[in-house]
């Protein structure tokens, strides 16, 4: 696979949603369902992600797709940051049962 660029500015951050769905679901079709996109759209996004990062990231398996060694290593570094952004931008609803502060 040829390396186009590995620079952060070239990365479409929307592709991280696809990366997360593929890591979670392990299947292109299920990732599409989770993100309300077609299998073709997920495959296209994965191709863009692969090109940007210069690595296949996932390999086909009998049950769908599984991450490559680099795909797992990269996600291990990115996942906590991705989840942090997700929580910051989509805070959970207030739950008085679990609240531990003072009024």
N, CA, C and O atoms as CSV, one atom per row, in Angstrom:
chain,resi,resn,atom,element,x,y,z
A,1,UNK,N,N,0.853,-1.172,0.000
A,1,UNK,CA,C,0.000,0.000,0.000
A,1,UNK,C,C,0.894,1.229,0.000
A,1,UNK,O,O,1.843,1.316,0.779
A,2,UNK,N,N,0.585,2.181,-0.881
A,2,UNK,CA,C,1.416,3.378,-0.933
A,2,UNK,C,C,1.022,4.368,0.160
A,2,UNK,O,O,-0.139,4.466,0.556
A,3,UNK,N,N,2.012,5.082,0.621
A,3,UNK,CA,C,1.778,6.065,1.668
A,3,UNK,C,C,1.539,7.417,1.023
A,3,UNK,O,O,2.406,7.928,0.314
A,4,UNK,N,N,0.385,7.998,1.258
A,4,UNK,CA,C,0.074,9.318,0.746
A,4,UNK,C,C,0.573,10.363,1.724
A,4,UNK,O,O,1.417,11.194,1.388
A,5,UNK,N,N,0.055,10.313,2.917
A,5,UNK,CA,C,0.475,11.230,3.964
A,5,UNK,C,C,0.107,10.639,5.306
A,5,UNK,O,O,-0.871,9.900,5.419
A,6,UNK,N,N,0.858,10.949,6.288
A,6,UNK,CA,C,0.552,10.504,7.638
A,6,UNK,C,C,0.302,11.707,8.535
A,6,UNK,O,O,0.285,11.587,9.760
A,7,UNK,N,N,0.111,12.849,7.928
A,7,UNK,CA,C,-0.048,14.053,8.735
A,7,UNK,C,C,-1.476,14.220,9.220
A,7,UNK,O,O,-2.436,13.917,8.511
A,8,UNK,N,N,-1.588,14.699,10.421
A,8,UNK,CA,C,-2.882,14.908,11.052
A,8,UNK,C,C,-3.784,15.835,10.245
A,8,UNK,O,O,-4.974,15.542,10.128
A,9,UNK,N,N,-3.288,16.940,9.679
A,9,UNK,CA,C,-4.183,17.829,8.933
A,9,UNK,C,C,-4.890,17.159,7.748
A,9,UNK,O,O,-5.960,17.606,7.336
A,10,UNK,N,N,-4.309,16.106,7.207
A,10,UNK,CA,C,-4.916,15.418,6.059
A,10,UNK,C,C,-6.039,14.472,6.464
A,10,UNK,O,O,-6.796,14.012,5.610
A,11,UNK,N,N,-6.156,14.177,7.753
A,11,UNK,CA,C,-7.140,13.204,8.220
A,11,UNK,C,C,-8.522,13.834,8.352
A,11,UNK,O,O,-8.694,14.839,9.041
A,12,UNK,N,N,-9.493,13.238,7.692
A,12,UNK,CA,C,-10.892,13.625,7.857
A,12,UNK,C,C,-11.358,12.976,9.152
A,12,UNK,O,O,-11.482,11.754,9.229
A,13,UNK,N,N,-11.615,13.790,10.163
A,13,UNK,CA,C,-11.958,13.243,11.473
A,13,UNK,C,C,-13.262,12.448,11.467
A,13,UNK,O,O,-13.501,11.656,12.379
A,14,UNK,N,N,-14.098,12.644,10.467
A,14,UNK,CA,C,-15.316,11.836,10.346
A,14,UNK,C,C,-14.980,10.362,10.125
A,14,UNK,O,O,-15.785,9.482,10.431
A,15,UNK,N,N,-13.796,10.102,9.596
A,15,UNK,CA,C,-13.398,8.719,9.357
A,15,UNK,C,C,-13.164,7.957,10.659
A,15,UNK,O,O,-13.170,6.726,10.668
A,16,UNK,N,N,-12.960,8.678,11.749
A,16,UNK,CA,C,-12.786,8.005,13.036
A,16,UNK,C,C,-14.059,7.301,13.480
A,16,UNK,O,O,-13.998,6.302,14.198
A,17,UNK,N,N,-15.215,7.814,13.058
A,17,UNK,CA,C,-16.481,7.127,13.366
A,17,UNK,C,C,-16.494,5.748,12.693
A,17,UNK,O,O,-16.948,4.763,13.275
A,18,UNK,N,N,-15.993,5.702,11.470
A,18,UNK,CA,C,-15.939,4.437,10.734
A,18,UNK,C,C,-14.941,3.494,11.397
A,18,UNK,O,O,-15.215,2.306,11.571
A,19,UNK,N,N,-13.794,4.027,11.762
A,19,UNK,CA,C,-12.773,3.225,12.444
A,19,UNK,C,C,-13.361,2.611,13.718
A,19,UNK,O,O,-13.208,1.414,13.963
A,20,UNK,N,N,-14.026,3.426,14.516
A,20,UNK,CA,C,-14.642,2.947,15.757
A,20,UNK,C,C,-15.680,1.859,15.477
A,20,UNK,O,O,-15.692,0.821,16.139
A,21,UNK,N,N,-16.540,2.098,14.505
A,21,UNK,CA,C,-17.593,1.122,14.183
A,21,UNK,C,C,-16.992,-0.196,13.703
A,21,UNK,O,O,-17.484,-1.267,14.057
A,22,UNK,N,N,-15.939,-0.124,12.904
A,22,UNK,CA,C,-15.305,-1.354,12.429
A,22,UNK,C,C,-14.604,-2.083,13.572
A,22,UNK,O,O,-14.629,-3.312,13.628
A,23,UNK,N,N,-13.985,-1.346,14.474
A,23,UNK,CA,C,-13.348,-1.985,15.630
A,23,UNK,C,C,-14.398,-2.633,16.532
A,23,UNK,O,O,-14.175,-3.717,17.071
A,24,UNK,N,N,-15.533,-1.974,16.692
A,24,UNK,CA,C,-16.592,-2.478,17.563
A,24,UNK,C,C,-17.346,-3.639,16.933
A,24,UNK,O,O,-17.587,-4.657,17.581
A,25,UNK,N,N,-17.717,-3.482,15.667
A,25,UNK,CA,C,-18.582,-4.459,15.005
A,25,UNK,C,C,-17.814,-5.591,14.328
A,25,UNK,O,O,-18.310,-6.715,14.254
A,26,UNK,N,N,-16.606,-5.306,13.832
A,26,UNK,CA,C,-15.825,-6.327,13.141
A,26,UNK,C,C,-16.436,-6.779,11.834
A,26,UNK,O,O,-16.144,-7.871,11.347
A,27,UNK,N,N,-17.292,-5.929,11.262
A,27,UNK,CA,C,-18.010,-6.292,10.055
A,27,UNK,C,C,-18.428,-5.014,9.336
A,27,UNK,O,O,-18.992,-4.115,9.959
A,28,UNK,N,N,-18.163,-4.921,8.047
A,28,UNK,CA,C,-18.457,-3.707,7.278
A,28,UNK,C,C,-19.961,-3.442,7.215
A,28,UNK,O,O,-20.391,-2.297,7.356
A,29,UNK,N,N,-20.754,-4.472,7.008
A,29,UNK,CA,C,-22.201,-4.302,6.921
A,29,UNK,C,C,-22.781,-3.831,8.253
A,29,UNK,O,O,-23.590,-2.904,8.282
A,30,UNK,N,N,-22.374,-4.460,9.350
A,30,UNK,CA,C,-22.874,-4.049,10.672
A,30,UNK,C,C,-22.393,-2.650,11.042
A,30,UNK,O,O,-23.121,-1.889,11.680
A,31,UNK,N,N,-21.173,-2.311,10.645
A,31,UNK,CA,C,-20.670,-0.954,10.889
A,31,UNK,C,C,-21.540,0.052,10.136
A,31,UNK,O,O,-21.851,1.123,10.657
A,32,UNK,N,N,-21.926,-0.294,8.923
A,32,UNK,CA,C,-22.813,0.572,8.145
A,32,UNK,C,C,-24.167,0.746,8.815
A,32,UNK,O,O,-24.698,1.855,8.874
A,33,UNK,N,N,-24.719,-0.338,9.315
A,33,UNK,CA,C,-25.996,-0.253,10.018
A,33,UNK,C,C,-25.884,0.627,11.255
A,33,UNK,O,O,-26.767,1.441,11.529
A,34,UNK,N,N,-24.805,0.462,11.994
A,34,UNK,CA,C,-24.592,1.249,13.207
A,34,UNK,C,C,-24.512,2.746,12.890
A,34,UNK,O,O,-25.010,3.576,13.650
A,35,UNK,N,N,-23.883,3.079,11.765
A,35,UNK,CA,C,-23.688,4.479,11.389
A,35,UNK,C,C,-24.750,4.988,10.416
A,35,UNK,O,O,-24.687,6.129,9.958
A,36,UNK,N,N,-25.722,4.136,10.107
A,36,UNK,CA,C,-26.797,4.487,9.162
A,36,UNK,C,C,-26.221,4.863,7.795
A,36,UNK,O,O,-26.606,5.860,7.184
A,37,UNK,N,N,-25.288,4.028,7.340
A,37,UNK,CA,C,-24.653,4.209,6.033
A,37,UNK,C,C,-24.650,2.870,5.313
A,37,UNK,O,O,-24.810,1.816,5.928
A,38,UNK,N,N,-24.468,2.929,4.019
A,38,UNK,CA,C,-24.421,1.689,3.240
A,38,UNK,C,C,-23.068,1.003,3.412
A,38,UNK,O,O,-22.089,1.618,3.836
A,39,UNK,N,N,-23.039,-0.270,3.075
A,39,UNK,CA,C,-21.789,-1.020,3.106
A,39,UNK,C,C,-20.777,-0.360,2.172
A,39,UNK,O,O,-19.591,-0.272,2.490
A,40,UNK,N,N,-21.249,0.095,1.035
A,40,UNK,CA,C,-20.383,0.759,0.067
A,40,UNK,C,C,-19.770,2.041,0.636
A,40,UNK,O,O,-18.594,2.322,0.404
A,41,UNK,N,N,-20.555,2.810,1.370
A,41,UNK,CA,C,-20.048,4.044,1.976
A,41,UNK,C,C,-18.986,3.737,3.023
A,41,UNK,O,O,-17.993,4.456,3.132
A,42,UNK,N,N,-19.190,2.672,3.793
A,42,UNK,CA,C,-18.208,2.278,4.801
A,42,UNK,C,C,-16.925,1.823,4.117
A,42,UNK,O,O,-15.829,2.196,4.536
A,43,UNK,N,N,-17.058,1.027,3.077
A,43,UNK,CA,C,-15.882,0.561,2.336
A,43,UNK,C,C,-15.112,1.737,1.743
A,43,UNK,O,O,-13.881,1.755,1.776
A,44,UNK,N,N,-15.819,2.700,1.213
A,44,UNK,CA,C,-15.187,3.885,0.642
A,44,UNK,C,C,-14.465,4.693,1.722
A,44,UNK,O,O,-13.347,5.163,1.509
A,45,UNK,N,N,-15.103,4.849,2.867
A,45,UNK,CA,C,-14.476,5.567,3.982
A,45,UNK,C,C,-13.236,4.832,4.464
A,45,UNK,O,O,-12.218,5.455,4.766
A,46,UNK,N,N,-13.317,3.519,4.537
A,46,UNK,CA,C,-12.168,2.726,4.959
A,46,UNK,C,C,-11.021,2.888,3.962
A,46,UNK,O,O,-9.862,2.983,4.364
A,47,UNK,N,N,-11.333,2.919,2.679
A,47,UNK,CA,C,-10.295,3.124,1.663
A,47,UNK,C,C,-9.612,4.484,1.853
A,47,UNK,O,O,-8.392,4.590,1.722
A,48,UNK,N,N,-10.385,5.504,2.158
A,48,UNK,CA,C,-9.817,6.841,2.400
A,48,UNK,C,C,-8.949,6.836,3.656
A,48,UNK,O,O,-7.879,7.444,3.678
A,49,UNK,N,N,-9.404,6.159,4.684
A,49,UNK,CA,C,-8.644,6.071,5.926
A,49,UNK,C,C,-7.330,5.324,5.693
A,49,UNK,O,O,-6.277,5.739,6.179
A,50,UNK,N,N,-7.400,4.237,4.956
A,50,UNK,CA,C,-6.197,3.466,4.635
A,50,UNK,C,C,-5.200,4.309,3.856
A,50,UNK,O,O,-4.001,4.284,4.132
A,51,UNK,N,N,-5.705,5.051,2.886
A,51,UNK,CA,C,-4.837,5.889,2.061
A,51,UNK,C,C,-4.184,6.989,2.901
A,51,UNK,O,O,-2.988,7.250,2.769
A,52,UNK,N,N,-4.960,7.619,3.746
A,52,UNK,CA,C,-4.437,8.701,4.575
A,52,UNK,C,C,-3.381,8.200,5.551
A,52,UNK,O,O,-2.356,8.852,5.751
A,53,UNK,N,N,-3.629,7.041,6.160
A,53,UNK,CA,C,-2.722,6.518,7.178
A,53,UNK,C,C,-1.647,5.601,6.619
A,53,UNK,O,O,-0.709,5.235,7.327
A,54,UNK,N,N,-1.779,5.229,5.353
A,54,UNK,CA,C,-0.751,4.418,4.717
A,54,UNK,C,C,-0.656,3.004,5.261
A,54,UNK,O,O,0.426,2.419,5.294
A,55,UNK,N,N,-1.787,2.452,5.688
A,55,UNK,CA,C,-1.807,1.098,6.232
A,55,UNK,C,C,-3.164,0.468,5.954
A,55,UNK,O,O,-4.165,1.184,5.941
A,56,UNK,N,N,-3.241,-0.849,5.729
A,56,UNK,CA,C,-4.529,-1.494,5.483
A,56,UNK,C,C,-5.503,-1.413,6.664
A,56,UNK,O,O,-6.716,-1.384,6.455
A,57,UNK,N,N,-4.997,-1.377,7.887
A,57,UNK,CA,C,-5.771,-1.265,9.124
A,57,UNK,C,C,-6.641,-2.470,9.441
A,57,UNK,O,O,-6.721,-2.877,10.600
A,58,UNK,N,N,-7.299,-3.054,8.436
A,58,UNK,CA,C,-8.173,-4.214,8.643
A,58,UNK,C,C,-7.919,-5.239,7.544
A,58,UNK,O,O,-7.562,-4.895,6.417
A,59,UNK,N,N,-8.112,-6.509,7.902
A,59,UNK,CA,C,-8.012,-7.604,6.953
A,59,UNK,C,C,-9.331,-8.370,6.982
A,59,UNK,O,O,-9.994,-8.452,8.016
A,60,UNK,N,N,-9.697,-8.922,5.842
A,60,UNK,CA,C,-10.929,-9.710,5.820
A,60,UNK,C,C,-10.686,-11.029,6.556
A,60,UNK,O,O,-9.593,-11.595,6.526
A,61,UNK,N,N,-11.735,-11.490,7.211
A,61,UNK,CA,C,-11.677,-12.769,7.922
A,61,UNK,C,C,-12.956,-13.532,7.605
A,61,UNK,O,O,-13.822,-13.036,6.885
A,62,UNK,N,N,-13.066,-14.717,8.134
A,62,UNK,CA,C,-14.253,-15.536,7.888
A,62,UNK,C,C,-15.523,-14.869,8.409
A,62,UNK,O,O,-16.603,-15.091,7.862
A,63,UNK,N,N,-15.410,-14.060,9.453
A,63,UNK,CA,C,-16.581,-13.439,10.068
A,63,UNK,C,C,-16.736,-11.956,9.751
A,63,UNK,O,O,-17.645,-11.312,10.276
A,64,UNK,N,N,-15.886,-11.408,8.921
A,64,UNK,CA,C,-15.965,-9.981,8.601
A,64,UNK,C,C,-14.590,-9.394,8.417
A,64,UNK,O,O,-13.863,-9.774,7.499
A,65,UNK,N,N,-14.225,-8.459,9.292
A,65,UNK,CA,C,-12.896,-7.860,9.234
A,65,UNK,C,C,-12.282,-7.870,10.623
A,65,UNK,O,O,-12.981,-7.800,11.634
A,66,UNK,N,N,-10.974,-7.959,10.650
A,66,UNK,CA,C,-10.262,-7.860,11.920
A,66,UNK,C,C,-9.105,-6.894,11.726
A,66,UNK,O,O,-8.530,-6.824,10.640
A,67,UNK,N,N,-8.762,-6.152,12.767
A,67,UNK,CA,C,-7.689,-5.170,12.624
A,67,UNK,C,C,-6.330,-5.837,12.424
A,67,UNK,O,O,-6.061,-6.917,12.949
A,68,UNK,N,N,-5.491,-5.164,11.657
A,68,UNK,CA,C,-4.105,-5.586,11.518
A,68,UNK,C,C,-3.385,-5.239,12.823
A,68,UNK,O,O,-3.962,-4.608,13.709
A,69,UNK,N,N,-2.151,-5.646,12.930
A,69,UNK,CA,C,-1.360,-5.290,14.115
A,69,UNK,C,C,-1.309,-3.774,14.243
A,69,UNK,O,O,-1.538,-3.233,15.325
A,70,UNK,N,N,-1.010,-3.084,13.142
A,70,UNK,CA,C,-0.951,-1.615,13.169
A,70,UNK,C,C,-2.326,-1.031,13.475
A,70,UNK,O,O,-2.421,-0.030,14.186
A,71,UNK,N,N,-3.384,-1.630,12.957
A,71,UNK,CA,C,-4.738,-1.160,13.239
A,71,UNK,C,C,-5.064,-1.223,14.717
A,71,UNK,O,O,-5.684,-0.305,15.253
A,72,UNK,N,N,-4.655,-2.298,15.386
A,72,UNK,CA,C,-4.868,-2.431,16.834
A,72,UNK,C,C,-4.010,-1.446,17.612
A,72,UNK,O,O,-4.479,-0.817,18.560
A,73,UNK,N,N,-2.745,-1.314,17.208
A,73,UNK,CA,C,-1.843,-0.396,17.904
A,73,UNK,C,C,-2.345,1.045,17.803
A,73,UNK,O,O,-2.356,1.781,18.790
A,74,UNK,N,N,-2.751,1.428,16.623
A,74,UNK,CA,C,-3.220,2.791,16.413
A,74,UNK,C,C,-4.490,3.054,17.213
A,74,UNK,O,O,-4.628,4.104,17.840
A,75,UNK,N,N,-5.425,2.090,17.190
A,75,UNK,CA,C,-6.679,2.284,17.937
A,75,UNK,C,C,-6.422,2.330,19.440
A,75,UNK,O,O,-7.110,3.052,20.161
A,76,UNK,N,N,-5.449,1.574,19.915
A,76,UNK,CA,C,-5.109,1.604,21.335
A,76,UNK,C,C,-4.678,3.012,21.755
A,76,UNK,O,O,-4.920,3.427,22.888
A,77,UNK,N,N,-4.049,3.731,20.851
A,77,UNK,CA,C,-3.634,5.099,21.145
A,77,UNK,C,C,-4.771,6.104,20.948
A,77,UNK,O,O,-4.844,7.109,21.655
A,78,UNK,N,N,-5.639,5.835,20.004
A,78,UNK,CA,C,-6.683,6.805,19.649
A,78,UNK,C,C,-7.979,6.673,20.434
A,78,UNK,O,O,-8.672,7.668,20.651
A,79,UNK,N,N,-8.314,5.475,20.860
A,79,UNK,CA,C,-9.647,5.227,21.398
A,79,UNK,C,C,-10.014,6.132,22.571
A,79,UNK,O,O,-11.110,6.693,22.588
A,80,UNK,N,N,-9.140,6.285,23.534
A,80,UNK,CA,C,-9.461,7.117,24.704
A,80,UNK,C,C,-9.718,8.562,24.292
A,80,UNK,O,O,-10.594,9.222,24.850
A,81,UNK,N,N,-8.962,9.048,23.327
A,81,UNK,CA,C,-9.153,10.422,22.849
A,81,UNK,C,C,-10.475,10.554,22.091
A,81,UNK,O,O,-11.195,11.542,22.233
A,82,UNK,N,N,-10.772,9.539,21.286
A,82,UNK,CA,C,-12.032,9.527,20.547
A,82,UNK,C,C,-13.219,9.529,21.515
A,82,UNK,O,O,-14.168,10.292,21.338
A,83,UNK,N,N,-13.160,8.670,22.538
A,83,UNK,CA,C,-14.239,8.604,23.529
A,83,UNK,C,C,-14.351,9.921,24.306
A,83,UNK,O,O,-15.454,10.364,24.622
A,84,UNK,N,N,-13.210,10.541,24.611
A,84,UNK,CA,C,-13.226,11.819,25.312
A,84,UNK,C,C,-13.895,12.908,24.496
A,84,UNK,O,O,-14.678,13.691,25.034
A,85,UNK,N,N,-13.602,12.969,23.217
A,85,UNK,CA,C,-14.270,13.930,22.329
A,85,UNK,C,C,-15.761,13.646,22.252
A,85,UNK,O,O,-16.583,14.561,22.286
A,86,UNK,N,N,-16.093,12.388,22.151
A,86,UNK,CA,C,-17.491,11.976,22.074
A,86,UNK,C,C,-18.250,12.435,23.317
A,86,UNK,O,O,-19.349,12.981,23.211
A,87,UNK,N,N,-17.676,12.218,24.474
A,87,UNK,CA,C,-18.336,12.605,25.716
A,87,UNK,C,C,-18.407,14.124,25.872
A,87,UNK,O,O,-19.408,14.650,26.360
A,88,UNK,N,N,-17.365,14.823,25.466
A,88,UNK,CA,C,-17.360,16.284,25.575
A,88,UNK,C,C,-18.422,16.912,24.678
A,88,UNK,O,O,-19.056,17.901,25.045
A,89,UNK,N,N,-18.607,16.327,23.503
A,89,UNK,CA,C,-19.545,16.900,22.537
A,89,UNK,C,C,-20.959,16.366,22.680
A,89,UNK,O,O,-21.910,16.992,22.210
A,90,UNK,N,N,-21.107,15.218,23.326
A,90,UNK,CA,C,-22.413,14.611,23.547
A,90,UNK,C,C,-22.509,14.180,25.004
A,90,UNK,O,O,-22.540,12.984,25.296
A,91,UNK,N,N,-22.556,15.157,25.932
A,91,UNK,CA,C,-22.579,14.776,27.352
A,91,UNK,C,C,-23.790,13.915,27.683
A,91,UNK,O,O,-24.859,14.038,27.085
A,92,UNK,N,N,-23.580,13.051,28.647
A,92,UNK,CA,C,-24.682,12.188,29.095
A,92,UNK,C,C,-25.747,13.035,29.785
A,92,UNK,O,O,-25.459,14.104,30.323
A,93,UNK,N,N,-26.970,12.541,29.758
A,93,UNK,CA,C,-28.056,13.213,30.459
A,93,UNK,C,C,-27.815,13.144,31.962
A,93,UNK,O,O,-27.195,12.205,32.460
A,94,UNK,N,N,-28.305,14.132,32.664
A,94,UNK,CA,C,-28.184,14.155,34.118
A,94,UNK,C,C,-28.978,13.002,34.711
A,94,UNK,O,O,-30.144,12.795,34.376
A,95,UNK,N,N,-28.328,12.253,35.598
A,95,UNK,CA,C,-28.974,11.126,36.277
A,95,UNK,C,C,-28.882,11.368,37.774
A,95,UNK,O,O,-27.816,11.180,38.361
A,96,UNK,N,N,-29.980,11.783,38.407
A,96,UNK,CA,C,-29.938,12.098,39.835
A,96,UNK,C,C,-29.569,10.902,40.711
A,96,UNK,O,O,-29.072,11.088,41.822
A,97,UNK,N,N,-29.800,9.700,40.241
A,97,UNK,CA,C,-29.482,8.504,41.024
A,97,UNK,C,C,-27.965,8.342,41.179
A,97,UNK,O,O,-27.491,7.915,42.232
A,98,UNK,N,N,-27.209,8.681,40.137
A,98,UNK,CA,C,-25.761,8.493,40.177
A,98,UNK,C,C,-25.000,9.768,40.516
A,98,UNK,O,O,-23.778,9.725,40.657
A,99,UNK,N,N,-25.697,10.922,40.654
A,99,UNK,CA,C,-25.029,12.188,40.943
A,99,UNK,C,C,-24.417,12.166,42.351
A,99,UNK,O,O,-25.078,11.758,43.306
A,100,UNK,N,N,-23.152,12.604,42.483
A,100,UNK,CA,C,-22.449,12.563,43.758
A,100,UNK,C,C,-22.012,13.970,44.224
A,100,UNK,O,O,-21.180,14.072,45.126
A,101,UNK,N,N,-22.534,15.021,43.651
A,101,UNK,CA,C,-22.168,16.384,44.045
A,101,UNK,C,C,-23.157,16.972,45.023
A,101,UNK,O,O,-24.002,16.267,45.574
A,102,UNK,N,N,-23.042,18.278,45.234
A,102,UNK,CA,C,-23.952,18.988,46.135
A,102,UNK,C,C,-24.708,20.050,45.362
A,102,UNK,O,O,-24.216,20.586,44.369
A,103,UNK,N,N,-25.917,20.347,45.833
A,103,UNK,CA,C,-26.705,21.433,45.255
A,103,UNK,C,C,-26.572,22.642,46.136
A,103,UNK,O,O,-27.155,23.686,45.844
